[in-house]
Structure formats: structure tokens, C-alpha cells
Amino acid sequence: MAEINFDLIIAAFYLVSAILFFYGLKQLGSPATAKSGNRLAALGMLIAVVVTLFDREIVRFEVIIAGVVVGSLIGVVMSRKIKMTAMPQLVAVFNGLGGAGSAVVASAEYFRLEGLETNIPIEISITIMLGTLIGAVTFSGSMIAFTKLQEIIGGSPFIFPLQKIVTALAFLVIAALIALLVIEPNLQLFYILVVICLLLGVLLVIPIGGADMPVVISLLNSYSGVAAAMAGFALGNVMLIIAGSLVGAAGLILTQIMIKAMNRSIFNVLFGAFGASAATATGESADKAVREASVEDAAISLGYAQTAIFVPGYGLAVARAQHQLKDLAELLGARGVDVRYAIHPVAGRMPGHMNVLLAEADVPYDQLYDLDEINSRFSETDIVVVIGANDVVNPAARDEAGSPIYGMPILEVDKSRQVLVLKRSLSPGFAGLDNELFYKDNTMMLFGDASESLANLITGVKEL
């Protein structure tokens, strides 16, 4: 009887997991297939974890099973309790825990090999050090990003004298320690390395303003993947290398999408001070007049329009008004109005934020248009309804060369025949800039909570 080749079986299961990862990731590119893609990728991860546990010949599973149960319960509770507006913070925490996990795995392998009192192969030693470095930086940096987004420490850049010099020195010390540890293992130096790596993560993120924090989270997501890949090299685990590489690449692509949509660069994000906070607003709005609309006037403009475009923003997410928005769209559609949704790549706080929010309300996918598809239609549109969006519709990005957001691609809603802005106040967006759109002759402002305003508009349109 032929002997069973367990290594070949393990490799086959890993291949199945990798295929599920690839196909699931591809399906995540569309709102219509994102749910099934997420399930496929989760199934791939489950297979990879189970196979790895048996491959590594773990004798006692009690702690592992307890961890799976506790972790699953936490995940279920968080998925039900976390609001869509807090999704970037949740992603930051996930990134941080992923980075911490990779750093712990790399450190544990270092402790194991150092305890054997044999020479650690140089390639293994280097990957352990890189996994520890990137994982620790990801953890501490992500925790700072979380506290900024949650406004625990405020969204303004935190800058102190000689900050860049201190950060550069931390880099140099880390490089020196890694070189020494690769040459000669030393537990005391390794502990020092971990502490300085954690400090470096803090130093890299605290000077970045709140408006750029979503980009930082995306970059940290990429770091967590690279850290996992490094841990995979250290352990000789192919599946961990593949999964980490996919996360790292996906994070970089997402970062590129975001900085392109903001007309920024990675260097500018990491070392600039854009997006300090709303408190940096100039206050110029005090000398300008807006045209405030009544619900009746706004309802008439909507009800008798032929074409309408909705532009959702972070304010829609805060008000949890996506269902009312869909109801209004359906009501207008029943009156013969051609309704579309314009989605900016960084509407909300992360790419895809608005797509997920609208999908939750079962908004048809074929009504969603991205910036490149919809911008040419604004000049032909009777009315555009802006719900809680700000910087992504600010004409200063197109018209004012001296503006901090100049060159950032925007939804050119001001070119439409009429604009209705639903907003609580004239407060600026994440960039802390006044928005000229609010003061244009073709703009009407309807102040109040987006959910209440939309409900009033629905009533008003029904009464026409």
C-alpha cells in the first residue's frame, strides 16, 4: 500500500486556500459580488488555519479552541455594534492587532531559536527582525490612528521641536540594533529593539492630521500584510507568505487610490500637516450670505425635476440616513425623475464607505456612478442633492491655486442647474476649509440632521 504523502496533501490544501483568496479578492472589487467574495476569502482562511494547526503537530488544542471561541464572540458582537461611521477606527484596530500578532510570532520564533544555542541562519534572522520591526510599528501607529479618528487625542497634527531628527535617529538606532542582532543574538538588545520600534510607530503617525488618517490606515494595513509575510518567511509557512503578500499589495493599491483621489503623495501625507482639524478653519464664512431653503421649496425643486443626482458624504453616515435617501430616490423615480448617485473615491472616510452604506439600504448598484463617470453629467442635471459631503465637492480644489486641496479631483456639482445641500451647519470638512459651494447663486442650504431633512423632503414631495 502506497504511503500517504502528508506534505503533498498540506500543499494541496494551501493551494485551495490561495485560490479562494485570489478569487475572493477579485470579487471584492464590485459591490454586487463583495459579500460572496468575503465569504470565499473567509473560507480560504479557515482552511489555511485548520491545515496549519495539523501541519505543525500541535498536541494541546484547548487554548487554541478557547481563543477561537472568544475571538469569534468578540467578532460577532463588534460586527453588530460598530456603526458604519466608526468603520475606519475598527480597521485601524484590526491593522494594529494584525501587526502585533506578526511581531509576537516573529519574536517567539527568535526566542525559540535563540534558546537552542545554535547559529540562527542569517536569512531567518533578517526576516524575524523585519517582521518584528514592521509589526511593532504597525501596532503602535494603528493605535495612534485609532485615537485620532476617535478624537480621543484630537485630529490635529502633534509636532514638537526636532521631531524629524528624533524620528530619523530612531530609524538609525533600529537599523544598528538589527545589524547587531543578526550578527550576534542578544535578548536584552532584542527587547530594546521592540521598544524603539513601538516608539517609531508613534513618531510616524502623531504628526499626521485627521484628514489624512484614512490614508495612513490604508498604509498601515499594507504594513500589517508585509509583517505577516515576514513572519511567514521566518516560520517557513507558505500560506502565511501568500496571505501577507496579498494584504500588503491590496493595502498599497488602496493607498494609491486614496492619494490619487486627494491629489496627494505618500511623502506629503507622511510628512505634511494637511487636515489639521476643523478648528483650523479661517472663519471667512461669517462675512458671506447663503440662500437658505425651506422644505417646501426644496421639495418642489426635487419633485418637478427631470434629472437628479445624489452626492452622499460622511454626514449621511453620521445621520444613518441611507434608508431615507433611498426612499426619496424611489419616490422621485416614481414621478419620472432620472435619479443617480455620485460616489467620490474618498467619500466618507475610506474608499467604498459610501458603497457599503448604500448597499445596506439596497440601493441598486446600477445607479451608483464614480467620479469619472458622473462629472460630465452635472451640467445637464436639474438638481444635485449633497448630503453631508464637503471637501469632495469644494470648488476651491479646481479654482483656487493657493488652496491646500488644489488639484484634488472633485465632484463638480456646482456646474448643475441647482444644488441642494443638506448639512447641519456651515462647518468645514476634514480639510478645515471653507466651501465656496455653499455661497454660490445656484446653491440652496437646508440645515438640520440629514435623516430628519430627508424625511421632511419625502413628506413634501408626496404632498405635491
N, C-alpha and C positions, 0 to 999 in steps of 0.2 A: 504494500500500500504506500502510495506516494506521500512523502512528508509535507505537511502544510507549511507554506511559506508565509509566516505571520507578517514579516516586513512588507511583503508584496500586498497583503490584504490592507495593512495600515496605509500604505501608499495609495491604494485604490480609493479608500475612504477619504483620504486627504484630497485626492483629485476631484471626487464628487463634491466635497465642500468648496473647493476653489471654483468649480463650475457654477455652483449655486451663488457664490459671492459675485462672480463676474456678471451673471445674468440678472441677479437681484439688483446690482448697482446700475446696470443699464436701464432696468425698469423704473428705478428711482428718478430717472430723468424726465418723466412725464407724470402729471397729477393723476392721469387716468389709470396708470399702472403702478403707482408708487406703493399702494397698500400690498399688492401681491409681491412686489419686489422686496419690500421689507420682510414679509413672511419667508420668502425664499432665502434671503440672506441670514435671517434668524435660524432657519432650519440648518443651513450650512454651518453656522457657528455651533449649534447644538451637537451636530455630528462630529465636528472637529474637537470639541471639548470632551465628549464621551470617549472618542477614539484615543485621544491623548492620555486620558486617565488610565485606560487599559494598557496603552503602549508603554507608559512609564512604570508599570507594575506596582501601582500603589496598593499597599496592603490594607490600610485602615481608611475607610471612606466616611467614617462618622462625622468628622469635622467638615469634610467637603460637602456632604449631603446637608449638614446644618447650614453651611454657608449658602448653598443653593436655595434652600427654603427661605432663609432670612432675606437674601438678596432679591428673590422673586417677590416676596411680600412687599418689600420696600418699593420695588419697581412698579407693582400694581397700584399701590397707594399713590405714588408720585404721579403716575400717568393719569390718574383720575382727579387728583387735587391740583396739579400745576396748571395755572392759567396760560393761555397762549401768549400773553404779554410777557410772561416770565420764561419763555422757552430759551432765549439766549443765555439767561442765568443758569438754567438747567444744563444746557450744552456745556457751559463753562465748567460746571461741577463734574460732569461726565468726563470732559477732557482731563481735568485735574486728577481724578481718580484713576483714569487710564494711564496717565503719566506716572503717577505714584506706584501703580501696580507694576509697570515695567521696571521702574527704578528698584523696587523691592525684589523683583525676580532676579534682576542683574546683580544686585547686592548679595542675595542669598547664594547665587552661583559663585560669586567671588569668595564669600566666607567658606563655602564648601571646598573649593579648590585650594584656598589658602591653608585650610586645615589639613589637607593631605600632605603638606610639606614637600610638594614636588613643584617643579617649574611649570608655571601656567603658560601655555602656548601664547605667543605674542598676539596672534590674530584673535584669540579668545579674550585675552586681557584688554585689547583695544575696544572690542565690541562691548565688553562689560562696562568699561569706563564711559563710552559714548552713551550706552543705554542708561547708565546712572545719571550722567550729565543732562541729557535731553529730558529724561523722565522727571527729574527733580525740578528743572526749570519749568517744565510744563505744569507740574503740580502747583508750585508757588505762584507762578504767573497767572494760572487759571483762577486761583483763589482770589487774587487781587482783582482780576477782571470781574469775577462774580460780585465782589463787594462794591465795585464801582457801578456796575449795572443795577445792583440792588439799592444803590445810593446809600450804602452803609457808611462809606468814607467820602461820598461825593464824586461827581464825574469830572471835576476839574483836574488838569494835569498837576501832579505834585513834583515840583522841581526844587532842588536845593543846590547850594554852591558846590562847584566841582563835581557835579553829578556824573557827567560823561567821563571824567577822569577816573572816578571811583568805579564806574561800570567797566571801563577799559582795564583797570588794574585787576578787577575780579576775573575778567577773561584771562588775563596773563597768568594769574595765580592758578587758575583751574588748569590751564594748559601745562604749566610747570608740574603741578601735582600729578596729572595724568601721565606725563612722561616719566616721572619718578616711580609711580606705581606700576607702570608697565615693565620698567627695568627691575624693580625690586618690590614685591608685595609688602605692604605695611598697613595693619589695621588702623592704627592711630591716624595716619595720613589719609586713609580712605574715609574715616569719619569726618575729618576736616574738609575733604573734597565734597562730601554730601552737603554739609552745612553751607559752604560757599556757593554751591550750585543752587541751593534753595534761595540764598540771598540774591543771586544773579537774576533769578526769575522775578523777584520783587522789583529789582532795579530796572529791569527791562520794561515792565508794564506800568509802574506808577506814574511815569511822566507822560503817558498817553491819555488824551482826552476822551470823554464819554462817547462822542460821535464816532470815533474810530474804534471803539471797543469791539463791535461786531467783527471788524476785520481782524483784530487781534485774536478773538476767539477762534475764528476760522484758521488762522495761522497756528495757533496752539493745538487745534485739532490735528493739523498736519504733523506737528511735533510729536503728539502722542502716538501717531502711527509709526513714525520713524523710531521712536523709543521702543515700541513693541517689536519692530523688525530687528533692532539691535539686540534685544533680549532673545529673539529667535535665533540669531546667529550664535549668541553665547551658549544657548542650550542645544543648538543643533536641531531645532524644530522647524521643519519646512513650512508647516501650516501657519505658524506664528510670523514667519518672514513674509509669507504671501499676504496674510490679513493686515499686517502692519504696513506693508508697502502700498496696499490698496487705500488704506485710510490716509496715509501720508500723501499719496498722489491726489486723492479726492479733495483733501484739505487745501492743497496748493492750487488746484483748479478753482475751487470755490473762492479762495483768497484773490486769485487773479480776476475772477468775475466781479467781485466786490470793488476792488481798487479801480478797475476799468470803469465801472458804473459811477464811481465817485471822482474819476479823473485824478487819481492819486497814484503814488508809487509806494512800494514797500518801505523804502528808505524814509519817505516823507511821513508815513504812518508811524513808523517806529521811533523817529527822532524829531517829529514835528509836534506842534501843540494845538492842532486843529480840533475843534469840537470841545472846547474847554467846558462849557456848560451853558445853560440858558441864561445864567447870570451875566454873561459877557455881552448880552445884547446892548445895543447902543442907546436904545430908548427913543430913536428917531420917530417912532410911530405916534408919539404924543402930539406932534405937530401936523399930523395928516388925518384926513377925514375918510371914512369908509361909508359905503352905501349899505345900511342895514336893512335886510328884507324882512317882511312879515311872512308867516307861514302861508297865508293866503296867496300872496304874490308869488312865492316860490312854487307853490302847488300849481298855480295857473301856468307858469313858465314850463314846468315839467309836463303837465297834463296835455298841453297843446303843442308840444314839440314833436318833430318828426324823427329826430335823432338825438340820442343822449349817451353820454359816456360817464361811467362812474370811476372815480380815482380813489381807491381806499388807501389809508395810511395807518400809522401807529395809533392814532386816535380812535379809529374803528375798532382796533383790537382792545384798547383800554375799555371802551364802552361795551364791548361784546355785542356789537350791533350788526353782525354779519347776517343774521336771520331777518332782521327788519329791512336791511338793504336788499336782500333777495326778494322779500315780499313786495317792496316798492318797485323793483325791476319787473317782476311778474305783472303787477298792476299796470305799469306803463306799457308793457308788451301787449297786454290785452286791449289797450287803447290804440294799438298800431304803432307805438313808438319803437324804433330800432335801438335796442339797448346793448351796450358793450361795456366791458371792464378793462381799464388800462392799468397794467401792473408794472411798476418800476422795479428793476432788479434788486434795489435795496429798500423797497417799501417795507415799513415795519422796522425790524431790527436785524433781519437776516434774509438772504435770498430764499425765496419760497415761502416766507412767512405769510404773505397775503394769499398765496395759492392754497396753502393748507387751511387758512382761516375760512376762505370762501368754499373750499371743498367740504368743510364741516357743515356748511349751510346748504350743501347740494347745489351750488351754482353750476350750471352747465359749463364744461371745460371749453366748449367751442365759443363761448362768449368772452373768454379771457385772452387778452392781447398784450404782448410785451411792448417795450418802448419802441423798438424799430418798426413794428407792425402798425402801431396806432398813431404815431406822431403826425403822419401825413393826413390823417382823418380829422384832426381837431379843427382845421379851418373850414371844414364842411359840416361841422356839428352845431346843432341849435343850442344845446346846453350841456355843460360839463359839471358834474357834481363832485366836488372834492371833499372827502370825508376824513378829516383828521390828518391829511398829508400836509407837509410843509416844505422842507428843503428840496424834495424831488419835483416840486412844481414852481420853484422860485426863479423868476426870470433873470435874476442877478447872475445866475450861473451862465447865462447866454449873453447878457448885455453889458455887464459891468466888469471890465478887465481887472479892476483892483479888488474885486470880491474874493474872499478866501475860497469860495466854491466855484470860481470862474472856470469854465471848461467842463464842468461836471454835466454829463448828459441828463436832461430833464424831460419830463412830460410837458409839452408846450401847450398847456391848457389855455393860456391867455390868448391864443390865436382863435379860439372858438367864438361863436357869436355871443354867448353869455356863459358866465361862470357862477356857480353857486357853491360857496364854501361853508361847510358845516364845521364849526370849531367852538371850543369853549371860550376862547379869548384870542387876543392878538399876540399872544406869547410866541416867541421864536421857536424854531425846531432845535434838533440836536446841535446844529452848527452855531446856534446862538445869534442868528442873523435875522434882521427884519425882512419881511417878504413883500416885495412891491406888488405882487399879485393882488393882495388884499385891497389895494388903493386904486386899482385900475377902473376905468369908467364902465367896463362890461362885467364887473365883479359885484355880486351880492353876498353879504355875510349873514349867515343865520347862526346866531350864537346859542350855545347850550350843549348839553350832553347829546352825543350823536345818536344814541338809542332813542331818546325822547324826541329829538328833532325829526328823525326818520319816521317814528310812529305818528307824529303830528302831520308830516307830509303825506303819509298814506291816507290818513283821515281826510286831509284837504283835497287830495286827488279824487278820492271816492265821492266827494260832495260836488264835484264839477258837473 
